[in-house]
Amino acid sequence: MEAKEAVRSAWEKGEAILAVNAINLETAQAILQGAERAQRPIFLMVSQNAARYGGLEELAAIGRVLQTKARVPLFLHLDHAEDLDTLERAFALGFGSAMVEEGPLEFLREARALAGSRALEVELEVVPKGTRRGERRSTEELLSLVEAVNPDWIAVDLGTLHKSLEQRPLDLDRLRSLRALERPLVLHGGSSAEKSSLQQAVRLGVAKVNLATKAFAAFTQGVRQALGEGVDPRGYLGQARERMSQLVAEYCLALSQPL
């Protein structure tokens, strides 16, 4: 099953698939190991920032190798693509889906054309991050953009914050009003979503949940606890991988069992 079909299937069942960012071998392994513990499909996401850090080709290669060994569906997803060149490179490297932020209509249409039959996720409203603020659009305006761009999945502002661990309730009333979009919705900034309202949001149409900061926090806590006086990176990185894997499994199960 391809990424597009997997998300639509989850959406139709009132479930969601977890999508977690990877920046190196250990975080990528933690993502797959957590999904296998929960026996749930998962997205391994590589952001453009992560590609600048570890290399898009290198991280794609890790993802492809893990796909050959995975006992659950593992989908490679390019997160926050900033330009068409990176988008094209990612698809050539085997990514099955990609996300772009809101931008000029011509850019979004070109991204749609590049994606072809692959899934294109569009952040039609910028989810706040630090000083970056967007504006919520009316349902009518969102419907117009959906018609113009034809994204497979849509991300909108439901009250979360990027790169934040502050727990926030989701705007479920707004989510109910967005059913008219008739597309699977994606929750960005999942680390800041209260678990109870997150599960309700899944029942109301959120079919993909992005998680990065909370997963990285678990990984870092594992490093801090295991580091001590040791000098072998396998010791503390292995513990970090295990902590992140446990968190991934927990979220996978929560998203497949909405309230």
Backbone bond lengths (Angstrom), bond angles and torsions (degrees), N, CA, C in turn:
res aa  C-N    CA-C-N  psi(-1)  N-CA   C-N-CA  omega(-1)  CA-C   N-CA-C  phi
1 M - - - 1.452 - - 1.521 110.27 -
2 E 1.322 116.91 134.81 1.463 121.43 178.18 1.525 110.19 -82.07
3 A 1.343 115.05 165.63 1.462 120.84 -177.08 1.519 112.09 -56.67
4 K 1.328 116.47 -43.28 1.466 120.49 -177.23 1.527 110.94 -59.39
5 E 1.334 115.79 -46.34 1.450 120.17 -178.80 1.529 111.82 -68.45
6 A 1.333 116.55 -35.73 1.460 120.39 -178.82 1.526 111.16 -64.55
7 V 1.330 116.63 -44.03 1.464 120.02 -179.28 1.520 110.65 -68.44
8 R 1.333 116.84 -41.57 1.467 118.87 178.80 1.529 110.66 -63.91
9 S 1.312 117.04 -38.75 1.461 120.32 178.32 1.532 110.61 -63.20
10 A 1.323 116.53 -43.39 1.469 120.23 177.83 1.520 110.42 -61.81
11 W 1.328 115.68 -43.44 1.471 121.60 -179.97 1.521 110.78 -59.40
12 E 1.296 116.71 -44.28 1.462 120.73 -178.72 1.531 111.69 -67.66
13 K 1.322 116.78 -26.89 1.469 121.05 179.78 1.526 112.63 -89.08
14 G 1.335 117.54 -5.99 1.462 119.86 -175.39 1.515 112.18 74.75
15 E 1.341 116.26 31.86 1.458 122.11 177.43 1.523 108.82 -120.87
16 A 1.326 116.49 178.75 1.460 120.86 176.58 1.518 109.33 -143.17
17 I 1.328 114.97 154.31 1.461 121.70 176.79 1.522 108.27 -106.22
18 L 1.305 115.93 133.71 1.456 121.60 179.15 1.521 109.94 -77.30
19 A 1.329 115.52 142.01 1.469 122.11 176.73 1.525 107.50 -128.96
20 V 1.325 116.53 121.49 1.468 121.36 -173.32 1.523 109.91 -124.27
21 N 1.313 115.44 140.09 1.462 120.91 -179.12 1.519 111.93 -81.19
22 A 1.327 115.61 138.28 1.461 122.68 175.38 1.520 109.36 -115.91
23 I 1.335 115.85 144.60 1.461 120.04 177.44 1.516 112.45 -125.54
24 N 1.337 117.33 -10.74 1.470 120.70 -179.62 1.533 108.75 -160.27
25 L 1.329 116.18 -174.69 1.458 120.66 -177.51 1.522 111.69 -59.91
26 E 1.336 116.94 -48.34 1.467 120.28 -173.51 1.524 112.17 -65.76
27 T 1.324 117.67 -40.54 1.467 118.45 178.91 1.529 110.30 -68.55
28 A 1.314 117.60 -36.20 1.465 120.37 177.05 1.531 110.67 -64.35
29 Q 1.325 116.63 -43.33 1.459 119.97 178.45 1.529 111.13 -64.02
30 A 1.322 116.68 -39.14 1.464 120.67 179.45 1.520 110.99 -61.58
31 I 1.321 116.91 -38.66 1.463 121.55 179.70 1.531 109.88 -62.02
32 L 1.320 116.71 -49.87 1.459 119.70 -179.43 1.522 111.41 -66.96
33 Q 1.324 117.44 -43.99 1.466 119.86 -178.95 1.527 111.61 -61.02
34 G 1.333 116.85 -39.34 1.461 119.69 178.02 1.514 111.87 -65.19
35 A 1.323 116.78 -41.78 1.467 120.29 178.61 1.519 111.20 -64.97
36 E 1.330 116.72 -38.67 1.463 119.90 179.13 1.519 111.12 -68.08
37 R 1.318 117.66 -34.85 1.468 119.81 175.47 1.521 110.69 -60.96
38 A 1.324 115.56 -40.90 1.463 120.42 -178.35 1.522 112.54 -86.27
39 Q 1.342 116.24 -10.81 1.463 121.64 -175.93 1.528 111.18 55.77
40 R 1.346 113.77 49.92 1.455 120.89 -179.54 1.526 109.57 -130.79
41 P 1.343 118.27 149.81 1.474 120.42 173.45 1.513 110.28 -66.62
42 I 1.330 116.54 160.57 1.465 119.47 -177.59 1.529 110.29 -155.56
43 F 1.325 114.71 154.39 1.462 121.94 172.83 1.522 109.22 -102.45
44 L 1.317 116.18 129.04 1.455 122.50 169.29 1.528 105.66 -98.15
45 M 1.322 115.63 112.15 1.454 120.27 -175.29 1.525 111.10 -102.07
46 V 1.318 114.63 140.23 1.467 122.21 173.10 1.521 106.41 -121.40
47 S 1.310 116.29 117.75 1.458 119.48 178.92 1.523 109.75 -85.23
48 Q 1.320 115.41 164.91 1.462 118.06 177.35 1.522 110.23 -64.82
49 N 1.340 117.73 -32.58 1.463 120.35 175.10 1.526 110.98 -63.66
50 A 1.341 116.75 -42.50 1.463 120.07 178.35 1.521 110.70 -64.63
51 A 1.325 116.39 -36.07 1.463 120.01 178.21 1.530 111.00 -64.73
52 R 1.318 116.44 -36.01 1.466 119.13 176.19 1.532 110.82 -66.15
53 Y 1.319 116.15 -32.53 1.466 120.66 -179.02 1.527 112.00 -78.76
54 G 1.320 117.24 -51.29 1.459 120.64 -172.48 1.512 115.69 -108.53
55 G 1.341 116.59 -9.58 1.462 120.31 -178.68 1.513 111.06 94.30
56 L 1.317 117.09 125.57 1.463 120.52 -179.37 1.522 110.83 -63.35
57 E 1.324 117.36 -43.85 1.464 120.29 -179.55 1.524 111.01 -63.50
58 E 1.343 116.56 -42.58 1.460 120.37 -178.32 1.532 111.61 -64.74
59 L 1.337 116.77 -45.99 1.458 120.10 -179.00 1.528 111.01 -69.50
60 A 1.330 116.34 -34.92 1.461 119.25 175.60 1.523 110.85 -63.48
61 A 1.316 116.92 -39.69 1.466 121.00 179.76 1.528 110.67 -62.85
62 I 1.333 116.75 -42.34 1.466 120.30 176.47 1.520 109.89 -59.79
63 G 1.325 116.04 -45.92 1.458 119.95 -179.44 1.513 112.60 -61.63
64 R 1.310 117.09 -42.60 1.462 119.95 -178.92 1.526 111.30 -65.54
65 V 1.337 117.33 -40.07 1.468 120.23 177.74 1.520 110.04 -62.82
66 L 1.328 117.00 -43.86 1.458 119.95 179.58 1.530 110.82 -63.86
67 Q 1.321 117.39 -34.89 1.466 120.03 177.14 1.524 111.46 -59.45
68 T 1.323 117.27 -37.49 1.467 120.03 -177.97 1.524 111.47 -70.20
69 K 1.332 117.23 -21.62 1.467 121.21 -177.97 1.524 113.02 -103.20
70 A 1.317 117.21 -11.04 1.462 121.57 -171.64 1.525 112.17 -66.44
71 R 1.325 115.04 139.88 1.464 121.67 175.29 1.522 111.83 -98.60
72 V 1.330 115.76 3.81 1.464 122.73 173.96 1.527 106.80 -135.69
73 P 1.331 118.54 161.02 1.472 119.06 176.95 1.530 111.43 -62.05
74 L 1.321 116.02 127.33 1.465 122.52 179.10 1.521 107.69 -122.66
75 F 1.321 116.57 118.18 1.458 122.03 -176.05 1.526 109.81 -108.95
76 L 1.331 116.28 134.87 1.465 121.31 177.41 1.523 109.10 -93.39
77 H 1.327 116.04 128.23 1.462 121.75 -173.38 1.526 109.59 -133.03
78 L 1.321 116.44 129.46 1.463 121.48 175.02 1.518 108.57 -86.93
79 D 1.322 116.29 122.19 1.459 122.83 -173.74 1.533 109.99 -103.81
80 H 1.314 116.38 132.98 1.477 122.47 176.16 1.531 112.49 55.98
81 A 1.316 116.03 51.38 1.463 119.35 174.68 1.523 109.24 -63.93
82 E 1.317 116.20 132.16 1.463 120.91 -174.53 1.521 113.13 -100.25
83 D 1.329 117.14 -16.29 1.463 119.02 -177.71 1.521 109.26 -152.73
84 L 1.308 114.80 163.38 1.464 120.74 -176.07 1.523 112.14 -70.23
85 D 1.335 117.45 -31.01 1.464 119.65 179.59 1.527 111.29 -62.15
86 T 1.342 116.33 -45.79 1.470 119.78 178.86 1.517 110.61 -64.75
87 L 1.316 116.13 -38.91 1.459 120.82 178.25 1.524 110.67 -59.85
88 E 1.301 116.05 -46.33 1.467 120.66 -179.94 1.523 110.99 -64.89
89 R 1.328 117.98 -42.59 1.469 121.52 178.08 1.521 110.68 -60.41
90 A 1.322 116.30 -43.27 1.465 120.12 -177.51 1.521 110.89 -63.05
91 F 1.309 117.36 -43.93 1.460 119.29 179.19 1.529 110.83 -63.79
92 A 1.325 116.57 -37.84 1.463 120.25 178.30 1.525 111.24 -66.09
93 L 1.340 117.57 -26.78 1.461 122.59 -178.89 1.529 112.81 -86.89
94 G 1.319 116.94 -2.45 1.460 119.32 175.41 1.504 116.29 109.10
95 F 1.329 118.56 5.36 1.459 119.78 176.87 1.527 108.47 -69.36
96 G 1.329 115.64 135.06 1.456 119.67 -176.81 1.502 114.58 -95.31
97 S 1.342 116.90 -7.39 1.456 121.02 179.09 1.519 108.13 -158.46
98 A 1.336 115.24 162.99 1.460 119.98 -178.63 1.516 109.59 -154.54
99 M 1.337 114.39 156.95 1.456 121.00 179.72 1.521 109.64 -122.46
100 V 1.331 116.00 137.63 1.463 121.69 172.36 1.518 108.35 -125.66
101 E 1.326 115.52 150.74 1.454 120.56 177.37 1.518 110.06 -82.25
102 E 1.343 114.93 164.30 1.455 119.09 176.59 1.528 109.02 -57.23
103 G 1.310 116.52 146.69 1.459 121.17 -177.88 1.507 109.52 -170.44
104 P 1.324 117.95 -167.85 1.460 120.67 178.25 1.526 110.98 -54.49
105 L 1.295 115.87 141.69 1.458 120.67 -176.80 1.522 111.79 -57.28
106 E 1.326 117.51 -37.53 1.460 120.38 -179.87 1.532 110.99 -63.40
107 F 1.351 117.09 -39.93 1.465 120.97 177.23 1.525 110.35 -61.74
108 L 1.330 117.12 -45.16 1.453 120.44 -178.69 1.528 111.32 -64.54
109 R 1.314 116.30 -38.40 1.466 119.48 178.42 1.530 111.42 -67.88
110 E 1.320 116.91 -38.60 1.467 119.67 177.37 1.520 110.64 -66.71
111 A 1.327 116.80 -37.90 1.465 120.26 176.44 1.524 110.24 -62.83
112 R 1.325 116.75 -40.35 1.460 121.00 177.65 1.530 110.38 -61.70
113 A 1.311 116.37 -43.25 1.460 120.06 179.71 1.521 111.44 -65.00
114 L 1.336 117.46 -40.13 1.461 121.07 178.69 1.525 111.36 -64.78
115 A 1.319 116.41 -39.03 1.462 119.94 -178.40 1.525 111.19 -65.32
116 G 1.314 116.78 -33.74 1.458 119.04 -179.56 1.514 111.55 59.03
117 S 1.318 117.04 -123.31 1.463 120.77 -179.43 1.522 112.71 -82.21
118 R 1.328 116.43 -8.91 1.469 119.65 177.96 1.526 109.82 -74.43
119 A 1.318 115.96 158.94 1.459 119.73 -177.77 1.523 110.97 -75.52
120 L 1.329 116.43 132.23 1.462 122.09 174.24 1.522 108.60 -114.68
121 E 1.312 115.28 123.44 1.466 122.95 176.49 1.522 107.83 -103.45
122 V 1.323 116.51 130.91 1.460 120.53 -179.32 1.527 109.34 -122.95
123 E 1.318 115.60 128.77 1.461 121.51 174.77 1.530 106.34 -84.27
124 L 1.329 115.61 91.88 1.457 119.84 -176.01 1.521 112.36 -74.87
125 E 1.322 116.05 -14.93 1.464 121.52 170.47 1.514 107.18 -133.89
126 V 1.307 116.74 129.72 1.459 120.51 179.85 1.521 109.43 -67.91
127 V 1.326 116.55 124.97 1.457 121.17 174.70 1.527 107.43 -80.57
128 P 1.341 118.20 129.06 1.469 120.46 -173.39 1.527 113.41 -54.58
129 K 1.321 115.25 144.19 1.466 122.84 175.09 1.524 107.00 -151.96
130 G 1.349 116.25 110.40 1.457 119.21 179.96 1.522 110.71 59.10
131 T 1.307 116.10 -122.21 1.463 120.23 -179.73 1.522 112.21 -85.35
132 R 1.324 117.27 -7.52 1.462 120.38 -179.59 1.514 109.50 -77.32
133 R 1.313 116.33 118.43 1.451 121.59 -180.00 1.519 110.10 -127.98
134 G 1.294 115.29 141.31 1.451 120.17 175.67 1.516 109.74 -115.78
135 E 1.299 116.29 -176.05 1.459 121.82 177.24 1.519 108.80 -124.35
136 R 1.313 114.56 138.26 1.459 118.99 176.37 1.521 109.74 -72.25
137 R 1.316 114.97 141.91 1.456 120.66 -179.86 1.527 109.71 -105.90
138 S 1.296 115.39 155.94 1.457 119.92 175.37 1.523 109.39 -69.14
139 T 1.313 115.76 159.35 1.459 119.72 177.57 1.526 110.50 -59.31
140 E 1.325 116.70 -37.35 1.464 120.80 -179.97 1.524 111.29 -62.98
141 E 1.336 116.46 -42.83 1.465 119.61 179.01 1.519 111.03 -66.90
142 L 1.321 116.91 -40.03 1.461 120.45 177.46 1.530 111.03 -63.20
143 L 1.325 116.11 -40.50 1.457 119.70 177.60 1.526 111.20 -61.86
144 S 1.325 116.69 -38.84 1.458 120.92 178.70 1.519 110.91 -64.47
145 L 1.335 117.43 -41.58 1.462 121.46 178.79 1.525 111.07 -67.23
146 V 1.306 116.69 -39.95 1.469 120.62 177.94 1.527 110.00 -60.75
147 E 1.302 116.31 -42.33 1.465 120.28 179.16 1.527 111.25 -65.22
148 A 1.351 116.75 -37.33 1.465 120.53 -176.91 1.521 112.77 -75.28
149 V 1.343 117.31 -34.12 1.469 121.41 -172.94 1.527 112.68 -105.35
150 N 1.333 116.99 -31.16 1.466 123.03 -178.17 1.532 112.43 58.52
151 P 1.337 117.52 53.67 1.469 119.10 175.54 1.523 110.37 -72.05
152 D 1.319 115.91 152.42 1.463 119.66 176.38 1.521 111.23 -79.10
153 W 1.326 116.27 -37.58 1.461 122.45 179.97 1.520 108.54 -130.67
154 I 1.327 116.13 149.24 1.456 121.27 -175.31 1.520 109.66 -127.13
155 A 1.332 116.17 133.03 1.457 121.95 173.04 1.519 108.83 -109.70
156 V 1.331 115.80 130.09 1.456 121.78 178.33 1.528 108.61 -132.08
157 D 1.307 115.75 170.16 1.462 121.59 -179.14 1.525 109.26 -83.01
158 L 1.318 115.77 113.07 1.464 121.06 177.81 1.527 111.59 -114.97
159 G 1.347 116.47 13.67 1.458 119.69 175.30 1.512 115.49 109.90
160 T 1.325 118.16 0.92 1.463 120.18 179.09 1.528 110.82 -86.14
161 L 1.326 115.37 171.61 1.455 122.74 175.47 1.517 108.90 -127.75
162 H 1.326 116.70 135.30 1.458 120.14 172.51 1.532 109.61 -68.13
163 K 1.339 115.71 145.34 1.466 122.91 174.15 1.520 112.45 56.16
164 S 1.336 116.71 41.43 1.461 121.45 -179.10 1.520 109.84 -136.20
165 L 1.339 115.58 143.93 1.456 122.12 174.08 1.524 111.28 -105.10
166 E 1.317 117.08 0.18 1.460 121.77 177.88 1.521 109.24 -66.54
167 Q 1.329 116.87 120.59 1.459 120.37 -175.76 1.525 111.19 -76.59
168 R 1.321 115.44 126.49 1.460 121.42 -175.21 1.527 110.01 -129.83
169 P 1.345 117.19 138.70 1.469 119.43 174.63 1.519 109.76 -71.12
170 L 1.306 116.47 147.41 1.456 120.80 179.27 1.531 110.32 -88.04
171 D 1.309 115.24 152.96 1.458 121.54 -179.92 1.533 108.30 -83.19
172 L 1.317 115.08 85.05 1.466 120.49 -175.21 1.525 111.91 -71.71
173 D 1.337 117.44 -31.87 1.463 119.35 177.43 1.525 110.40 -62.71
174 R 1.321 116.26 -41.83 1.462 119.09 178.11 1.533 110.39 -65.24
175 L 1.316 115.31 -39.57 1.456 119.47 179.88 1.520 110.53 -60.20
176 R 1.319 117.51 -40.29 1.466 120.44 178.01 1.522 110.72 -61.67
177 S 1.329 116.48 -37.66 1.466 119.81 -178.46 1.520 112.35 -71.19
178 L 1.343 117.18 -18.73 1.461 120.81 -176.95 1.525 113.14 -90.39
179 R 1.307 116.93 4.38 1.463 119.48 177.02 1.521 111.33 -61.16
180 A 1.336 115.42 -23.54 1.466 119.58 179.85 1.527 112.25 -64.24
181 L 1.331 118.18 -18.09 1.462 121.04 179.57 1.525 111.79 -69.26
182 E 1.324 116.41 -24.59 1.469 122.41 176.17 1.518 112.73 53.88
183 R 1.312 116.00 41.78 1.463 123.19 176.01 1.532 108.37 -137.93
184 P 1.334 117.91 150.34 1.458 119.59 170.69 1.526 110.04 -59.63
185 L 1.320 116.40 135.77 1.455 121.43 179.39 1.524 110.09 -101.07
186 V 1.326 115.40 149.71 1.463 122.55 -179.96 1.515 108.48 -116.57
187 L 1.320 116.20 133.57 1.460 120.76 176.79 1.519 109.39 -98.32
188 H 1.321 116.80 112.82 1.457 121.42 172.38 1.527 109.03 -87.57
189 G 1.325 116.32 155.12 1.459 119.66 -179.86 1.511 112.64 69.41
190 G 1.330 116.75 35.69 1.459 120.71 -176.65 1.513 114.51 -60.79
191 S 1.327 117.75 -21.55 1.461 120.76 179.42 1.519 112.15 -63.36
192 S 1.328 117.33 -24.73 1.467 120.91 -177.28 1.525 112.55 -97.29
193 A 1.325 118.31 1.79 1.468 121.20 -177.29 1.525 110.81 -85.91
194 E 1.328 116.50 129.70 1.458 120.55 174.46 1.529 108.93 -60.76
195 K 1.330 115.42 135.93 1.463 119.57 -174.03 1.532 112.23 -59.49
196 S 1.336 117.74 -40.28 1.465 119.48 -177.31 1.519 111.79 -66.53
197 S 1.334 117.33 -44.88 1.462 118.40 179.98 1.530 111.09 -74.40
198 L 1.329 116.73 -24.30 1.460 119.92 175.68 1.522 110.10 -63.31
199 Q 1.311 116.67 -44.68 1.459 119.68 179.50 1.527 111.70 -65.63
200 Q 1.323 117.44 -36.08 1.464 120.32 175.82 1.531 110.17 -66.44
201 A 1.341 116.76 -38.66 1.461 120.67 179.63 1.520 111.34 -62.58
202 V 1.311 116.62 -36.51 1.468 120.55 177.70 1.519 109.66 -62.01
203 R 1.306 116.69 -42.85 1.463 120.37 179.05 1.530 111.60 -63.68
204 L 1.346 116.19 -24.63 1.466 121.03 -176.22 1.531 113.33 -97.73
205 G 1.332 117.93 7.24 1.462 118.20 172.51 1.509 117.75 126.46
206 V 1.337 118.57 -4.36 1.465 120.16 174.82 1.531 107.68 -77.93
207 A 1.321 116.37 119.82 1.465 120.14 -173.46 1.523 113.66 -115.49
208 K 1.322 116.91 -5.67 1.474 121.76 176.18 1.520 106.74 -143.53
209 V 1.322 116.14 129.00 1.463 121.60 -177.92 1.517 109.12 -120.48
210 N 1.333 116.12 120.26 1.461 121.26 -179.01 1.528 110.59 -89.28
211 L 1.326 115.04 133.79 1.457 121.39 -178.50 1.523 108.82 -135.78
212 A 1.316 117.16 125.47 1.463 120.42 177.59 1.516 110.23 -136.65
213 T 1.331 117.71 -61.26 1.460 121.43 -171.34 1.524 112.19 -59.04
214 K 1.336 117.19 -43.92 1.468 120.07 -178.55 1.520 110.90 -67.18
215 A 1.335 116.33 -36.39 1.464 120.18 177.60 1.522 110.63 -67.46
216 F 1.327 116.99 -41.81 1.460 120.62 178.30 1.531 110.58 -66.73
217 A 1.331 116.88 -34.59 1.473 120.21 177.99 1.528 110.13 -64.21
218 A 1.327 117.15 -41.68 1.465 120.36 177.88 1.524 110.35 -64.04
219 F 1.320 116.69 -42.20 1.458 121.22 178.61 1.534 110.31 -60.73
220 T 1.315 116.49 -46.05 1.465 121.15 -177.73 1.524 111.33 -66.34
221 Q 1.335 116.76 -38.27 1.464 119.66 176.92 1.528 110.74 -61.57
222 G 1.332 115.98 -38.22 1.459 119.42 177.30 1.513 111.96 -62.88
223 V 1.320 116.94 -40.52 1.471 120.84 176.74 1.514 110.21 -62.15
224 R 1.325 116.86 -48.43 1.467 120.95 -177.08 1.518 111.77 -60.30
225 Q 1.331 116.36 -40.50 1.464 119.71 -177.65 1.523 112.18 -71.88
226 A 1.322 116.94 -33.15 1.467 120.38 -173.42 1.517 113.97 -96.03
227 L 1.335 117.73 -14.66 1.459 119.68 -169.96 1.521 112.23 -62.15
228 G 1.329 117.67 -58.95 1.459 120.61 179.70 1.513 112.29 50.17
229 E 1.325 114.98 -133.10 1.463 121.14 179.26 1.523 111.70 -101.72
230 G 1.339 116.91 6.74 1.456 120.07 -176.50 1.513 112.68 -67.59
231 V 1.320 115.32 154.24 1.467 120.29 179.31 1.533 112.38 -119.72
232 D 1.341 117.31 -6.66 1.456 121.03 -179.65 1.529 109.05 -90.39
233 P 1.335 118.33 113.07 1.469 119.93 -177.09 1.524 113.71 -58.91
234 R 1.337 117.26 -24.04 1.461 119.05 -178.18 1.527 111.36 -62.99
235 G 1.321 116.49 -30.07 1.458 119.94 180.00 1.518 112.35 -65.97
236 Y 1.335 116.09 -56.62 1.463 117.65 -176.17 1.525 112.99 -79.01
237 L 1.325 118.26 -30.09 1.455 119.22 176.96 1.533 111.25 -71.68
238 G 1.321 116.73 -33.68 1.458 120.40 176.41 1.518 111.57 -64.99
239 Q 1.340 116.11 -42.08 1.462 119.92 177.69 1.528 110.58 -65.66
240 A 1.326 116.38 -39.25 1.461 120.67 178.37 1.525 110.57 -63.39
241 R 1.305 116.52 -43.61 1.462 121.38 178.15 1.522 111.10 -59.20
242 E 1.325 116.47 -42.14 1.457 121.19 -179.98 1.528 111.64 -63.75
243 R 1.341 117.08 -43.45 1.466 120.32 179.51 1.525 110.79 -62.94
244 M 1.312 116.86 -43.41 1.455 120.13 -179.83 1.529 110.90 -67.27
245 S 1.321 116.85 -37.99 1.459 121.47 178.54 1.526 111.21 -60.71
246 Q 1.307 116.81 -41.92 1.466 121.14 179.13 1.523 110.83 -61.70
247 L 1.328 116.51 -42.64 1.460 120.52 179.64 1.525 110.89 -65.39
248 V 1.324 117.13 -42.49 1.461 121.13 178.97 1.532 110.23 -60.04
249 A 1.307 117.16 -44.83 1.467 120.56 179.58 1.521 111.11 -61.59
250 E 1.323 116.31 -41.03 1.464 121.11 179.79 1.530 111.06 -60.42
251 Y 1.318 116.62 -45.69 1.464 120.67 -179.04 1.524 110.80 -70.41
252 C 1.314 117.98 -39.29 1.471 120.10 177.97 1.511 110.76 -56.17
253 L 1.316 117.32 -45.64 1.454 121.82 -178.28 1.527 110.97 -68.13
254 A 1.329 117.01 -40.20 1.458 120.14 -179.40 1.527 111.30 -63.26
255 L 1.319 117.40 -36.09 1.464 121.16 -177.38 1.529 112.36 -77.45
256 S 1.320 116.44 -18.35 1.464 119.50 179.01 1.519 111.21 -94.94
257 Q 1.342 116.96 -3.26 1.445 121.05 -179.44 1.516 109.93 -131.42
258 P 1.342 117.33 60.51 1.463 120.00 -179.28 1.520 112.20 -62.03
259 L 1.339 115.79 154.56 1.467 120.76 -177.52 1.526 110.81 -62.02
